[in-house]
């Protein structure tokens, strides 16, 4: 098992792509990866299963597709739709 905590945070786009490719290679070798990350491109691109915490509370778990559509996740991280529409 490989534990990664914000391994992609702070990288530029080229470095991010390189790191994601490296993580995928490690994964292909059969290593389980537990990743804590806020870079959604990496989370969605590398994960089979995602658990989402909000203030330390588990609010959702599932596939990247399911998580991206989950109302609790959308509200916690993007704000309620009616509030978000008034922004900008």
Phi, psi and omega per residue, in radians:
X1 nan 2.402 3.086
X2 -2.015 2.186 3.108
X3 -1.796 2.177 -3.140
X4 -2.126 2.233 3.115
X5 -2.095 1.840 3.117
X6 0.968 0.733 -3.101
X7 -1.167 -0.381 -3.079
X8 -1.791 -0.313 -3.124
X9 -0.998 2.304 3.094
X10 1.543 -0.059 3.133
X11 -1.490 2.627 3.059
X12 -1.367 2.981 -3.070
X13 -0.982 -0.719 3.134
X14 -1.164 -0.739 3.100
X15 -1.127 -0.657 3.109
X16 -1.057 -0.814 3.117
X17 -1.066 -0.746 3.134
X18 -1.104 -0.790 -3.137
X19 -1.135 -0.726 3.116
X20 -1.082 -0.715 3.113
X21 -1.121 -0.692 3.113
X22 -1.125 -0.775 3.117
X23 -1.094 -0.733 3.108
X24 -1.086 -0.673 3.118
X25 -1.129 -0.760 3.091
X26 -1.058 -0.742 3.134
X27 -1.095 -0.724 3.129
X28 -1.070 -0.445 3.135
X29 -1.408 0.025 3.062
X30 1.669 0.170 -3.139
X31 -1.476 2.262 3.031
X32 -1.320 2.328 -3.114
X33 -2.062 2.230 3.039
X34 -1.915 1.995 -2.997
X35 -2.138 2.271 2.971
X36 -1.838 2.103 -3.032
X37 -2.727 2.566 3.081
X38 -1.912 -0.098 3.123
X39 -1.444 1.823 -3.008
X40 -1.088 -0.581 3.086
X41 -1.004 -0.749 3.141
X42 -1.246 -0.797 -3.132
X43 -1.014 -0.881 -3.092
X44 -1.243 -0.564 -3.089
X45 -1.444 -0.348 -3.061
X46 -1.931 -0.245 -2.946
X47 -1.718 2.488 2.929
X48 -1.632 -0.606 -3.080
X49 -2.423 2.364 -3.094
X50 -2.180 2.397 2.961
X51 -2.010 2.299 -3.086
X52 -1.978 2.213 3.090
X53 -1.907 2.514 3.016
X54 -2.301 1.993 -3.067
X55 0.917 0.738 3.075
X56 1.409 -0.011 -3.126
X57 -1.852 2.291 3.082
X58 -1.200 2.068 -3.127
X59 -1.929 -0.264 3.137
X60 -2.892 2.700 2.997
X61 -2.668 2.577 3.138
X62 2.746 -2.800 3.137
X63 -1.344 2.835 3.060
X64 -0.967 -0.720 3.138
X65 -1.092 -0.800 3.138
X66 -1.140 -0.729 -3.136
X67 -1.119 -0.700 -3.101
X68 -1.160 -0.326 3.137
X69 -1.830 -0.025 -3.032
X70 -1.283 2.119 -3.104
X71 -1.031 -0.642 -3.136
X72 -1.152 -0.672 3.128
X73 -1.217 -0.773 3.132
X74 -1.041 -0.805 -3.129
X75 -1.155 -0.746 -3.098
X76 -1.161 -0.641 -3.023
X77 -1.871 -0.332 3.137
X78 -2.064 -0.237 -3.057
X79 1.571 2.766 3.126
X80 -1.062 2.548 -3.073
X81 -0.988 -0.752 -3.116
X82 -1.136 -0.600 3.083
X83 -1.288 -0.681 -3.098
X84 -1.146 -0.582 -3.129
X85 -1.174 -0.461 -3.140
X86 -1.474 -0.126 -3.128
X87 -1.452 2.423 3.027
X88 1.842 nan nan
